[in-house]
Amino acid sequence: MTQVFGYHTPEGAVLATDSLALHFDPQRDEPRRDVVRKVVHLSSHCVLIAAGAGHGLALAQAFAEYVRERGVRDTDAILDQAIAFCSAHWLKVRNRLAAIPPSREDLERFYLLFAGMTDRGGHPACRVLLLGCDEPGEPLAPLPVGTAVAIPRHMGFEMRMARLSETERDLESVEKIMEGFLVRLAERSEDVAPPLTFLRIGPDGVRERTLDDTWFEPPSR
């Protein structure tokens, strides 16, 4: 499971993720570590991060292709179509790619976190959508998402976001705090791996920044 952090206000959003992926190796009956890019750009003003099972990323890429082929650029239209498309196609993608035995159903969970800017009547606003499949056998569905989100749950991050001071609530400050959390996790845990990707979504579009392991010391494996 990769680590994803998110925070949004009406003016924009900040998302962050590492690049760890776990692929199940049926010959060894255990997951294999890999580095995979989890960020998928849907338009100049809309992006998503896939977390969890690998077929979630495949579904995200299939949806991005669907959006490009139809020339959809409006964030509201993209997110509205995301629910219908992903709900209709996720089982097909899973069944085509999944090689996870029943004994490792914990590796089935996946989440798609979308963030984008809308322009309704000349008033830009941020919209966030979280689609997920919390338990094996459950249908993919929209999940509640607050101002701050961590996938998987990270109480330290969530509590820090709840205690933001007035001077820390701008997106630049939040991104710095988020970077601190993700870098510390990458330095201490084998469950988080570089490169680390940070996304800022605002009226001017999506900006992306990456930190590789030259910026910090990952744990020895």
ROTIVEX-728753 format. One line per 8 residues: number of its first residue (from 1); for each residue x, y, z of N, C-alpha, C, O. Coordinates in Angstrom, 3 decimals. Example, Ala and Ser with C-alpha at 12.3 -4.5 7.8 and 13.67 -1.06 7.14 Angstrom:
BEGIN
1	13.190/-5.690/7.800/12.300/-4.500/7.800/13.200/-3.300/7.800/14.236/-3.319/8.465  12.850/-2.250/7.080/13.670/-1.060/7.140/12.900/0.030/7.870/13.409/1.138/8.039
//
This chain:
BEGIN
1	0.847/-1.191/0.000/0.000/0.000/0.000/0.879/1.236/0.000/1.744/1.380/0.864  0.675/2.105/-0.932/1.380/3.375/-0.939/0.795/4.294/0.122/-0.288/4.026/0.643  1.499/5.378/0.448/0.971/6.371/1.385/0.547/7.603/0.604/1.323/8.147/-0.182  -0.678/8.036/0.822/-1.215/9.225/0.161/-1.702/10.193/1.226/-2.376/9.797/2.177  -1.357/11.465/1.061/-1.895/12.531/1.894/-2.631/13.520/1.002/-2.244/13.735/-0.146  -3.690/14.120/1.527/-4.418/15.139/0.788/-4.994/16.186/1.719/-5.321/15.901/2.871  -5.113/17.397/1.209/-5.720/18.502/1.957/-6.326/19.449/0.938/-5.714/19.742/-0.089  -7.532/19.927/1.222/-8.142/20.846/0.263/-8.941/21.924/0.966/-9.444/21.740/2.075
9	-9.041/23.053/0.287/-9.868/24.183/0.681/-10.680/24.565/-0.552/-10.456/23.995/-1.619  -11.608/25.504/-0.445/-12.317/25.942/-1.655/-11.385/26.508/-2.721/-11.732/26.524/-3.902  -10.197/26.977/-2.311/-9.276/27.621/-3.253/-8.336/26.649/-3.951/-7.711/27.018/-4.945  -8.217/25.425/-3.463/-7.294/24.492/-4.095/-7.001/23.300/-3.211/-7.641/23.099/-2.179  -6.017/22.505/-3.632/-5.688/21.279/-2.907/-4.203/20.975/-3.024/-3.527/21.422/-3.950  -3.718/20.207/-2.063/-2.367/19.651/-2.102/-2.493/18.146/-1.913/-3.168/17.689/-0.991  -1.848/17.380/-2.776/-1.804/15.927/-2.656/-0.346/15.490/-2.621/0.524/16.152/-3.187  -0.089/14.383/-1.958/1.274/13.842/-1.907/1.206/12.326/-1.872/0.292/11.744/-1.288
17	2.189/11.693/-2.506/2.247/10.231/-2.507/3.683/9.766/-2.661/4.533/10.481/-3.192  3.938/8.559/-2.189/5.206/7.914/-2.489/5.009/7.038/-3.721/4.010/7.175/-4.427  5.959/6.134/-3.984/5.894/5.337/-5.217/6.006/3.839/-4.973/6.312/3.085/-5.897  5.764/3.397/-3.740/5.854/1.970/-3.461/4.682/1.217/-4.065/3.535/1.655/-3.978  4.981/0.085/-4.677/3.936/-0.814/-5.169/4.279/-2.227/-4.718/5.447/-2.612/-4.675  3.254/-2.990/-4.384/3.420/-4.390/-4.019/2.752/-5.256/-5.072/1.551/-5.134/-5.312  3.525/-6.130/-5.701/3.001/-7.055/-6.700/3.058/-8.465/-6.128/4.094/-8.897/-5.623  1.950/-9.171/-6.210/1.929/-10.518/-5.642/2.664/-11.485/-6.553/2.406/-11.549/-7.755
25	3.572/-12.227/-5.968/4.340/-13.242/-6.690/3.789/-14.616/-6.306/4.085/-15.106/-5.216  2.995/-15.250/-7.177/2.378/-16.531/-6.813/3.395/-17.636/-6.558/3.104/-18.586/-5.830  4.590/-17.526/-7.150/5.598/-18.561/-6.937/6.197/-18.487/-5.533/6.619/-19.498/-4.971  6.227/-17.287/-4.983/6.802/-17.121/-3.644/5.723/-16.928/-2.582/6.024/-16.896/-1.388  4.467/-16.801/-3.012/3.336/-16.604/-2.102/3.543/-15.387/-1.206/3.208/-15.404/-0.021  4.094/-14.340/-1.790/4.286/-13.111/-1.033/4.395/-11.945/-2.002/4.744/-12.143/-3.166  4.100/-10.725/-1.540/4.181/-9.575/-2.433/5.626/-9.196/-2.746/6.524/-9.380/-1.924  5.830/-8.672/-3.936/7.146/-8.204/-4.371/7.122/-6.682/-4.444/6.177/-6.101/-4.977
33	8.146/-6.040/-3.915/8.227/-4.581/-3.891/8.639/-4.048/-5.256/9.448/-4.657/-5.957  8.071/-2.904/-5.621/8.435/-2.261/-6.874/8.190/-0.766/-6.724/7.531/-0.330/-5.779  8.717/0.010/-7.649/8.497/1.457/-7.682/7.632/1.775/-8.887/7.987/1.440/-10.017  6.503/2.418/-8.652/5.527/2.700/-9.705/5.000/4.121/-9.529/4.740/4.561/-8.409  4.846/4.822/-10.623/4.242/6.151/-10.577/2.734/5.993/-10.391/2.081/5.316/-11.185  2.179/6.612/-9.353/0.764/6.465/-9.016/-0.080/7.668/-9.425/-1.292/7.672/-9.211  0.542/8.685/-10.009/-0.156/9.921/-10.374/-0.625/9.842/-11.815/0.140/9.465/-12.702  -1.885/10.199/-12.051/-2.458/10.200/-13.400/-3.109/11.560/-13.640/-4.054/11.933/-12.946
41	-2.600/12.299/-14.625/-3.185/13.599/-14.967/-4.377/13.384/-15.897/-4.280/12.659/-16.888  -5.492/14.015/-15.571/-6.712/13.883/-16.367/-6.972/15.106/-17.230/-7.623/14.999/-18.270  -6.481/16.254/-16.822/-6.574/17.489/-17.600/-5.574/18.456/-16.991/-4.856/18.101/-16.056  -5.522/19.677/-17.512/-4.599/20.661/-16.955/-4.974/21.054/-15.535/-4.136/21.563/-14.790  -6.247/20.817/-15.147/-6.738/21.245/-13.840/-7.282/20.096/-12.996/-7.940/20.341/-11.984  -7.025/18.853/-13.388/-7.580/17.709/-12.658/-6.588/16.551/-12.673/-5.982/16.251/-13.702  -6.432/15.907/-11.523/-5.444/14.845/-11.376/-5.985/13.801/-10.403/-6.882/14.084/-9.610  -5.429/12.596/-10.473/-5.805/11.580/-9.489/-4.579/10.798/-9.061/-3.589/10.704/-9.786
49	-4.673/10.234/-7.855/-3.657/9.328/-7.325/-4.323/7.994/-7.039/-5.389/7.940/-6.427  -3.688/6.916/-7.485/-4.180/5.569/-7.203/-3.390/4.994/-6.038/-2.164/5.104/-5.994  -4.093/4.382/-5.099/-3.455/3.765/-3.936/-4.023/2.372/-3.732/-5.194/2.118/-4.017  -3.185/1.475/-3.237/-3.665/0.130/-2.949/-3.345/-0.841/-4.067/-2.285/-0.761/-4.687  -4.266/-1.757/-4.322/-4.050/-2.826/-5.296/-3.707/-2.279/-6.676/-4.194/-1.221/-7.075  -2.859/-3.017/-7.404/-2.384/-2.553/-8.704/-3.468/-2.362/-9.731/-3.323/-1.531/-10.627  -4.574/-3.119/-9.628/-5.617/-2.923/-10.628/-6.304/-1.573/-10.452/-7.008/-1.121/-11.354  -6.111/-0.920/-9.301/-6.616/0.438/-9.142/-5.901/1.402/-10.070/-6.532/2.264/-10.681
57	-4.577/1.260/-10.179/-3.812/2.104/-11.094/-4.188/1.806/-12.536/-4.315/2.728/-13.342  -4.367/0.534/-12.874/-4.786/0.180/-14.234/-6.146/0.785/-14.555/-6.372/1.240/-15.677  -7.050/0.795/-13.586/-8.363/1.409/-13.786/-8.222/2.910/-13.978/-8.900/3.490/-14.826  -7.348/3.551/-13.201/-7.117/4.984/-13.340/-6.583/5.321/-14.726/-7.015/6.298/-15.339  -5.656/4.525/-15.215/-5.090/4.769/-16.543/-6.125/4.547/-17.636/-6.141/5.268/-18.633  -6.993/3.550/-17.455/-8.063/3.313/-18.431/-9.032/4.484/-18.455/-9.500/4.880/-19.523  -9.338/5.045/-17.285/-10.240/6.194/-17.241/-9.595/7.419/-17.882/-10.269/8.179/-18.577  -8.298/7.617/-17.656/-7.600/8.743/-18.276/-7.648/8.640/-19.797/-7.839/9.644/-20.484
65	-7.476/7.436/-20.321/-7.567/7.234/-21.769/-8.983/7.531/-22.267/-9.162/8.143/-23.320  -9.968/7.101/-21.516/-11.373/7.366/-21.856/-11.632/8.874/-21.925/-12.289/9.353/-22.849  -11.118/9.611/-20.954/-11.306/11.065/-20.910/-10.618/11.731/-22.091/-11.193/12.616/-22.725  -9.386/11.313/-22.392/-8.641/11.915/-23.506/-9.328/11.649/-24.837/-9.446/12.549/-25.669  -9.776/10.431/-25.038/-10.411/10.085/-26.310/-11.662/10.912/-26.564/-11.993/11.199/-27.715  -12.356/11.294/-25.507/-13.602/12.049/-25.654/-13.401/13.547/-25.505/-14.356/14.317/-25.605  -12.173/13.962/-25.268/-11.878/15.384/-25.176/-12.525/16.077/-23.998/-12.833/17.267/-24.077  -12.738/15.361/-22.906/-13.366/15.958/-21.724/-12.314/16.763/-20.965/-11.257/16.237/-20.617
73	-12.605/18.039/-20.709/-11.664/18.908/-20.013/-12.252/19.510/-18.739/-11.506/19.886/-17.835  -13.546/19.603/-18.659/-14.201/20.214/-17.505/-14.113/19.286/-16.290/-14.446/18.104/-16.383  -13.667/19.818/-15.160/-13.464/18.985/-13.972/-14.757/18.360/-13.483/-14.770/17.180/-13.131  -15.842/19.116/-13.451/-17.115/18.542/-13.009/-17.510/17.361/-13.891/-17.955/16.326/-13.395  -17.342/17.526/-15.200/-17.694/16.442/-16.122/-16.787/15.236/-15.907/-17.250/14.096/-15.938  -15.497/15.483/-15.690/-14.555/14.383/-15.465/-14.933/13.597/-14.216/-14.998/12.369/-14.253  -15.182/14.292/-13.115/-15.468/13.597/-11.862/-16.825/12.907/-11.895/-16.987/11.826/-11.329  -17.794/13.522/-12.550/-19.097/12.861/-12.672/-18.973/11.575/-13.485/-19.577/10.557/-13.146
81	-18.186/11.626/-14.560/-18.006/10.432/-15.384/-17.113/9.396/-14.702/-17.213/8.203/-14.986  -16.242/9.852/-13.804/-15.358/8.919/-13.098/-16.153/7.909/-12.288/-15.826/6.722/-12.274  -17.190/8.372/-11.620/-17.986/7.471/-10.786/-18.618/6.385/-11.645/-18.538/5.200/-11.322  -19.249/6.799/-12.745/-19.926/5.825/-13.606/-18.932/4.888/-14.281/-19.144/3.675/-14.311  -17.842/5.445/-14.828/-16.865/4.620/-15.552/-16.197/3.617/-14.620/-16.151/2.424/-14.919  -15.687/4.091/-13.508/-14.934/3.204/-12.618/-15.828/2.144/-11.989/-15.403/1.004/-11.806  -17.060/2.509/-11.659/-17.989/1.524/-11.097/-18.297/0.425/-12.106/-18.456/-0.740/-11.742  -18.380/0.812/-13.392/-18.736/-0.153/-14.436/-17.564/-1.029/-14.864/-17.777/-2.148/-15.332
89	-16.325/-0.544/-14.713/-15.180/-1.242/-15.286/-14.228/-1.874/-14.278/-13.365/-2.658/-14.674  -14.352/-1.565/-12.996/-13.303/-2.007/-12.080/-13.225/-3.524/-11.957/-12.130/-4.072/-11.839  -14.361/-4.210/-11.983/-14.315/-5.666/-11.865/-13.659/-6.305/-13.087/-12.930/-7.288/-12.962  -13.922/-5.739/-14.278/-13.294/-6.265/-15.489/-11.778/-6.116/-15.410/-11.036/-7.039/-15.746  -11.327/-4.947/-14.965/-9.889/-4.711/-14.846/-9.293/-5.627/-13.782/-8.230/-6.212/-13.991  -9.965/-5.752/-12.654/-9.468/-6.613/-11.587/-9.341/-8.058/-12.053/-8.315/-8.701/-11.829  -10.379/-8.559/-12.696/-10.368/-9.964/-13.105/-9.322/-10.234/-14.180/-8.810/-11.347/-14.297  -9.010/-9.201/-14.967/-7.994/-9.360/-16.011/-6.585/-9.367/-15.420/-5.700/-10.054/-15.932
97	-6.376/-8.611/-14.352/-5.024/-8.424/-13.836/-4.742/-9.125/-12.527/-3.590/-9.443/-12.233  -5.764/-9.372/-11.738/-5.526/-9.839/-10.373/-4.914/-11.232/-10.350/-5.331/-12.130/-11.083  -3.918/-11.386/-9.494/-3.319/-12.701/-9.251/-3.150/-12.882/-7.750/-2.141/-13.407/-7.279  -4.161/-12.436/-7.011/-4.090/-12.446/-5.556/-4.921/-13.603/-5.024/-6.121/-13.658/-5.296  -4.336/-14.522/-4.283/-5.094/-15.664/-3.772/-6.026/-15.242/-2.650/-5.829/-14.187/-2.047  -7.035/-16.046/-2.361/-7.970/-15.712/-1.287/-7.292/-15.476/0.058/-7.805/-14.727/0.889  -6.140/-16.113/0.274/-5.440/-15.949/1.549/-4.858/-14.555/1.731/-4.484/-14.192/2.846  -4.771/-13.752/0.649/-4.223/-12.397/0.730/-5.226/-11.376/0.230/-4.884/-10.473/-0.533
105	-6.464/-11.526/0.664/-7.500/-10.580/0.253/-7.239/-9.172/0.785/-7.829/-8.206/0.301  -6.356/-9.052/1.781/-6.011/-7.726/2.289/-5.346/-6.872/1.221/-5.336/-5.646/1.326  -4.786/-7.512/0.186/-4.132/-6.766/-0.893/-5.112/-6.312/-1.965/-4.698/-5.715/-2.959  -6.403/-6.581/-1.785/-7.410/-6.225/-2.782/-7.853/-4.768/-2.675/-8.352/-4.209/-3.652  -7.685/-4.152/-1.531/-8.208/-2.800/-1.333/-7.520/-1.817/-2.279/-6.315/-1.905/-2.513  -8.302/-0.883/-2.818/-7.698/0.187/-3.609/-8.555/1.436/-3.516/-9.743/1.382/-3.199  -7.912/2.567/-3.804/-8.565/3.866/-3.680/-8.099/4.760/-4.824/-6.953/4.677/-5.265  -8.996/5.609/-5.293/-8.679/6.616/-6.301/-9.053/7.972/-5.725/-10.223/8.237/-5.450
113	-8.051/8.833/-5.541/-8.277/10.167/-4.991/-8.145/11.193/-6.111/-7.062/11.377/-6.668  -9.241/11.855/-6.435/-9.293/12.867/-7.489/-9.308/14.261/-6.858/-9.891/14.459/-5.792  -8.667/15.219/-7.517/-8.771/16.621/-7.116/-8.680/17.477/-8.366/-7.859/17.218/-9.246  -9.519/18.490/-8.445/-9.507/19.359/-9.617/-10.195/20.677/-9.333/-10.938/20.816/-8.361  -9.936/21.636/-10.193/-10.548/22.959/-10.073/-11.712/23.074/-11.045/-11.591/22.739/-12.224  -12.830/23.548/-10.540/-13.996/23.818/-11.367/-14.130/25.323/-11.556/-13.539/26.106/-10.813  -14.905/25.717/-12.546/-15.162/27.141/-12.789/-16.654/27.309/-13.022/-17.147/27.173/-14.141  -17.349/27.602/-11.953/-18.798/27.726/-12.022/-19.183/29.199/-11.975/-19.116/29.847/-10.931
121	-19.580/29.699/-13.118/-19.985/31.098/-13.175/-18.861/32.057/-12.885/-19.081/33.118/-12.301  -17.641/31.695/-13.289/-16.508/32.579/-13.071/-15.930/32.516/-11.678/-15.095/33.346/-11.319  -16.357/31.542/-10.878/-15.859/31.401/-9.511/-15.123/30.067/-9.377/-15.767/29.034/-9.190  -13.780/30.063/-9.468/-13.028/28.812/-9.342/-13.234/28.183/-7.966/-13.277/28.881/-6.953  -13.360/26.881/-7.945/-13.514/26.154/-6.685/-12.898/24.775/-6.829/-12.880/24.200/-7.917  -12.397/24.255/-5.727/-11.771/22.934/-5.736/-12.814/21.863/-5.445/-13.688/22.042/-4.597  -12.708/20.763/-6.151/-13.585/19.619/-5.918/-12.727/18.372/-5.732/-11.792/18.134/-6.497  -13.047/17.589/-4.723/-12.300/16.372/-4.400/-13.258/15.192/-4.383/-14.386/15.302/-3.903
129	-12.802/14.069/-4.909/-13.602/12.845/-4.937/-12.711/11.676/-4.534/-11.588/11.546/-5.022  -13.216/10.827/-3.643/-12.503/9.613/-3.250/-13.378/8.410/-3.565/-14.470/8.258/-3.017  -12.882/7.553/-4.459/-13.542/6.283/-4.753/-12.731/5.174/-4.100/-11.500/5.198/-4.121  -13.424/4.210/-3.524/-12.677/3.160/-2.855/-13.431/1.865/-2.716/-14.650/1.794/-2.878  -12.663/0.846/-2.411/-13.189/-0.492/-2.176/-12.539/-0.967/-0.883/-11.452/-1.545/-0.906  -13.205/-0.722/0.247/-12.610/-0.965/1.559/-12.427/-2.439/1.884/-11.438/-2.821/2.509  -13.373/-3.268/1.463/-13.333/-4.675/1.819/-13.488/-5.548/0.580/-14.202/-5.164/-0.346  -12.841/-6.708/0.536/-12.994/-7.621/-0.600/-14.461/-7.957/-0.828/-15.200/-8.254/0.111
137	-14.865/-7.904/-2.088/-16.246/-8.226/-2.431/-17.187/-7.048/-2.415/-18.286/-7.130/-2.963  -16.778/-5.941/-1.792/-17.624/-4.753/-1.790/-17.519/-4.041/-3.136/-16.469/-4.090/-3.777  -18.602/-3.376/-3.577/-18.528/-2.617/-4.826/-17.712/-1.346/-4.645/-17.620/-0.803/-3.544  -17.124/-0.881/-5.734/-16.437/0.404/-5.715/-17.466/1.503/-5.505/-18.520/1.492/-6.142  -17.176/2.453/-4.619/-18.170/3.473/-4.292/-17.477/4.744/-3.824/-16.339/4.690/-3.358  -18.156/5.906/-3.942/-17.619/7.139/-3.360/-17.549/7.006/-1.839/-18.463/6.474/-1.209  -16.453/7.494/-1.260/-16.253/7.449/0.183/-16.214/8.870/0.731/-15.791/9.792/0.035  -16.653/9.052/1.974/-16.595/10.397/2.556/-15.155/10.865/2.684/-14.268/10.081/3.022
145	-14.928/12.121/2.418/-13.584/12.691/2.527/-13.694/14.078/3.146/-14.467/14.917/2.685  -12.918/14.303/4.188/-12.924/15.593/4.856/-11.905/16.535/4.249/-11.390/16.294/3.157  -11.618/17.607/4.965/-10.627/18.572/4.493/-9.259/17.920/4.334/-8.517/18.238/3.405  -8.932/17.008/5.242/-7.669/16.268/5.170/-7.962/14.782/5.029/-8.929/14.276/5.597  -7.122/14.086/4.269/-7.303/12.646/4.067/-5.937/11.978/4.038/-4.975/12.527/3.501  -5.863/10.786/4.620/-4.648/9.978/4.565/-5.038/8.554/4.205/-5.936/7.972/4.814  -4.349/7.992/3.204/-4.603/6.623/2.756/-3.267/5.871/2.755/-2.385/6.185/1.956  -3.111/4.870/3.654/-4.037/4.475/4.710/-4.091/5.523/5.809/-3.331/6.491/5.793
153	-5.002/5.324/6.774/-5.163/6.296/7.846/-3.835/6.550/8.549/-3.063/5.626/8.804  -3.585/7.820/8.857/-2.379/8.218/9.577/-2.814/9.258/10.600/-2.992/10.430/10.270  -2.985/8.819/11.847/-3.564/9.695/12.858/-2.689/10.909/13.140/-3.205/11.993/13.413  -1.360/10.738/13.078/-0.484/11.874/13.313/-0.716/12.978/12.303/-0.814/14.150/12.667  -0.805/12.605/11.023/-1.061/13.593/9.975/-2.437/14.219/10.144/-2.580/15.439/10.059  -3.441/13.396/10.382/-4.801/13.915/10.493/-4.935/14.866/11.679/-5.611/15.890/11.575  -4.302/14.544/12.799/-4.353/15.429/13.963/-3.603/16.730/13.693/-4.035/17.797/14.129  -2.482/16.646/12.975/-1.725/17.872/12.653/-2.541/18.775/11.747/-2.532/19.993/11.929
161	-3.243/18.213/10.781/-4.072/19.024/9.894/-5.234/19.661/10.658/-5.659/20.771/10.337  -5.741/18.959/11.660/-6.844/19.504/12.460/-6.379/20.648/13.351/-7.199/21.442/13.813  -5.066/20.743/13.600/-4.539/21.782/14.487/-3.823/22.892/13.726/-3.041/23.635/14.319  -4.071/23.016/12.438/-3.422/24.077/11.671/-3.800/25.445/12.229/-4.966/25.711/12.519  -2.801/26.302/12.374/-3.077/27.672/12.796/-3.557/28.489/11.599/-3.511/28.018/10.463  -4.006/29.690/11.851/-4.497/30.548/10.767/-3.414/30.806/9.730/-3.711/30.928/8.542  -2.163/30.890/10.167/-1.069/31.193/9.238/-0.553/29.953/8.508/0.316/30.064/7.644  -1.083/28.769/8.848/-0.616/27.534/8.220/-1.602/26.972/7.207/-1.337/25.928/6.611
169	-2.718/27.631/7.000/-3.779/27.030/6.197/-3.672/27.324/4.705/-4.485/26.831/3.922  -2.683/28.120/4.298/-2.472/28.304/2.867/-1.825/27.047/2.309/-1.186/26.291/3.040  -1.993/26.827/1.014/-1.550/25.567/0.413/-0.037/25.387/0.460/0.444/24.261/0.590  0.712/26.468/0.358/2.173/26.348/0.418/2.620/25.826/1.782/3.483/24.952/1.864  2.031/26.363/2.849/2.395/25.909/4.191/1.990/24.461/4.411/2.746/23.680/4.990  0.790/24.101/3.948/0.324/22.724/4.099/1.241/21.767/3.344/1.543/20.679/3.835  1.683/22.165/2.156/2.570/21.294/1.381/3.881/21.043/2.122/4.403/19.929/2.088  4.418/22.058/2.786/5.658/21.879/3.543/5.454/20.908/4.707/6.306/20.062/4.978
177	4.310/21.041/5.394/4.013/20.122/6.498/3.863/18.698/5.966/4.385/17.746/6.547  3.146/18.571/4.861/2.913/17.271/4.245/4.237/16.638/3.817/4.444/15.436/3.985  5.121/17.452/3.268/6.433/16.944/2.857/7.197/16.397/4.051/7.836/15.349/3.956  7.134/17.104/5.174/7.824/16.632/6.365/7.340/15.261/6.805/8.147/14.395/7.145  6.026/15.058/6.802/5.477/13.759/7.183/5.932/12.662/6.226/6.352/11.591/6.663  5.850/12.928/4.919/6.147/11.885/3.942/7.638/11.553/3.920/8.010/10.387/3.783  8.489/12.563/4.053/9.931/12.318/4.091/10.295/11.487/5.316/11.091/10.553/5.216  9.719/11.818/6.474/10.020/11.037/7.681/9.580/9.584/7.524/10.286/8.668/7.945
185	8.415/9.377/6.919/7.961/8.003/6.684/8.914/7.264/5.749/9.240/6.100/5.979  9.361/7.950/4.688/10.270/7.313/3.730/11.614/6.983/4.368/12.260/6.008/3.985  12.038/7.788/5.339/13.312/7.543/6.015/13.227/6.394/7.020/14.223/5.726/7.296  12.025/6.171/7.566/11.901/5.234/8.692/11.196/3.927/8.350/11.357/2.935/9.061  10.426/3.912/7.285/9.559/2.762/7.031/9.851/2.117/5.688/10.114/2.806/4.702  9.804/0.792/5.655/9.934/0.072/4.394/8.637/0.100/3.600/8.600/-0.350/2.455  7.577/0.624/4.195/6.279/0.664/3.521/6.079/1.927/2.695/5.031/2.100/2.074  7.070/2.807/2.681/7.005/4.044/1.899/8.311/4.176/1.133/9.387/4.052/1.717
193	8.228/4.428/-0.177/9.436/4.452/-1.004/9.428/5.647/-1.952/8.378/6.012/-2.481  10.603/6.263/-2.173/10.707/7.334/-3.151/10.626/6.784/-4.567/10.725/5.575/-4.780  10.442/7.687/-5.546/10.290/9.132/-5.446/8.991/9.542/-4.745/7.988/8.830/-4.785  9.044/10.712/-4.102/7.875/11.302/-3.473/7.337/12.394/-4.392/8.098/13.227/-4.883  6.044/12.389/-4.620/5.431/13.336/-5.551/4.459/14.237/-4.805/3.648/13.770/-4.005  4.551/15.545/-5.078/3.684/16.544/-4.459/2.942/17.297/-5.554/3.546/17.755/-6.524  1.644/17.421/-5.394/0.794/18.062/-6.391/0.076/19.242/-5.763/-0.532/19.114/-4.701  0.145/20.387/-6.419/-0.601/21.573/-5.990/-1.638/21.877/-7.058/-1.292/22.087/-8.220
201	-2.908/21.902/-6.672/-3.999/22.142/-7.611/-4.637/23.477/-7.268/-5.111/23.672/-6.149  -4.652/24.398/-8.227/-5.225/25.717/-8.007/-5.817/26.271/-9.284/-5.883/25.559/-10.286  -6.254/27.532/-9.279/-6.871/28.133/-10.468/-5.983/28.098/-11.706/-6.487/28.083/-12.828  -4.651/28.084/-11.511/-3.724/28.050/-12.650/-3.442/26.634/-13.144/-2.691/26.451/-14.102  -4.032/25.639/-12.502/-3.841/24.264/-12.948/-3.117/23.406/-11.929/-3.063/23.735/-10.744  -2.556/22.294/-12.409/-1.870/21.318/-11.555/-0.364/21.514/-11.684/0.183/21.524/-12.786  0.291/21.669/-10.548/1.752/21.744/-10.524/2.288/20.527/-9.783/1.753/20.136/-8.746  3.345/19.933/-10.320/3.895/18.702/-9.757/5.357/18.899/-9.379/6.120/19.539/-10.102
209	5.729/18.340/-8.240/7.105/18.410/-7.754/7.496/17.031/-7.236/6.675/16.334/-6.639  8.750/16.636/-7.464/9.198/15.299/-7.075/10.480/15.373/-6.256/11.383/16.152/-6.561  10.545/14.548/-5.207/11.768/14.357/-4.434/12.198/12.906/-4.578/11.407/11.997/-4.329  13.455/12.680/-4.980/13.955/11.307/-5.030/14.802/11.038/-3.790/14.870/11.876/-2.891  15.445/9.880/-3.737/16.152/9.511/-2.514/17.487/10.228/-2.351/18.222/9.939/-1.407  17.821/11.158/-3.250/19.014/11.964/-3.020/18.747/13.055/-1.988/19.677/13.690/-1.491  17.453/13.272/-1.666/17.084/14.319/-0.714/17.054/13.805/0.719/17.011/14.604/1.654  17.074/12.503/0.911/17.000/11.937/2.252/17.543/10.519/2.205/17.878/10.008/1.135
217	17.628/9.892/3.356/18.219/8.557/3.451/17.136/7.527/3.738/16.663/7.432/4.870  16.731/6.744/2.722/15.737/5.698/2.972/16.304/4.638/3.913/17.522/4.494/4.014  15.434/3.890/4.605/15.917/2.833/5.498/16.595/1.730/4.707/16.212/1.457/3.569  17.594/1.096/5.296/18.254/-0.024/4.627/17.304/-1.195/4.556/16.574/-1.471/5.508  17.310/-1.901/3.402/16.375/-3.011/3.187/17.155/-4.291/2.954/16.560/-5.349/2.752
//
